[in-house]
Amino acid sequence: MSTGPIKDLGRTFDRVADAYDAGRPGYPDEVYRALTEVSGVELDGATTVDVGAGTGIMSHALRARGSHVIAVDPGEAMLTRLVSKTGGSNGRRVGAVLADGNALPLADEVADLVMYAQSWHWLDPVVSITEARRVLRPRGAIVGCWNLNHAAQADWLAAYEARLAQEVPAYWGPAVEQWSVPPIASSFEVIEERWIPWTRLIGIEDFLLDLRSHSYMAALSPERADEVVERQREALREAFPEGVLSVPMRVYLAVGR
């Protein structure tokens, strides 16, 4: 993928940065435990490059666990939100770099982990991993993870995804027969892959903010996006009049050298 499309991608997500920051889920604690167990890298004191860091969901979680984080993203508005939340007193830092994972502006062998949280599928599968290997220290690890709705576990969630597939031309998710997790495990020497289930309790309006944060929604006109969200709101309120959703989720985690 060339630099041009990556810059365009940054602008796309910048348009939905507020919704991304407010609506996207974090990761359950088990993800971080599994990451340490599988990679052999202790997060406390590690230097981690968070590629496609967005508004800092993964970056700040890693920092809270003692990592020094270099957050890389092509979106200026996304990074602005990430930096605005950087603070605290644990002595660990989050550095923000406007760039992308196909050309990391970092020296060789500076990182213990290179992390792609919800991001590797936007990058060149060969070039990005070559860059990850370059910036990693000899015993470092490459990590890909995706937080996914587990639509097969709830009829209402499967119906929600099916409505998106019908109404949003660029939709890509579990309602599409060809959909699968990004094939990052075929791009490096895999140590282990894991699926980590969890449940997200969330209000309908915050759930709809999450919807607005996706690239396939950002590709719509504002008016069309509003129409899609309103139809989803009506269906969800009918199914959950109390306004709270219990969303079955699962994290796909792939760790390699």
Buried (B, 14 or more C-beta within 10 A) or exposed (E): BEEEBBBEBBEBBBBBBBBBBBBBBEBBEBBBEBBBEBBEBEBEEBBBBBBBBBBBBBBBBBBEBBBBBBBBBBBEBBBEBBBEBBEEEEEBEBBBBBBBBBBBEBEEEBBBBBBBBBBBBBBBBEEBBEBBBBBBBEEBBBBBBBBBBBBEBBEBBBBBBBBBBEBBEEBBBBBEEEEEBBEBBEBBEBBEBBEBEBBBEBEBEBBBBBBBBBBBBBBBEEEBBEEBBEEBBEBBEEEBEEEEBEBBBBBBBBBBB
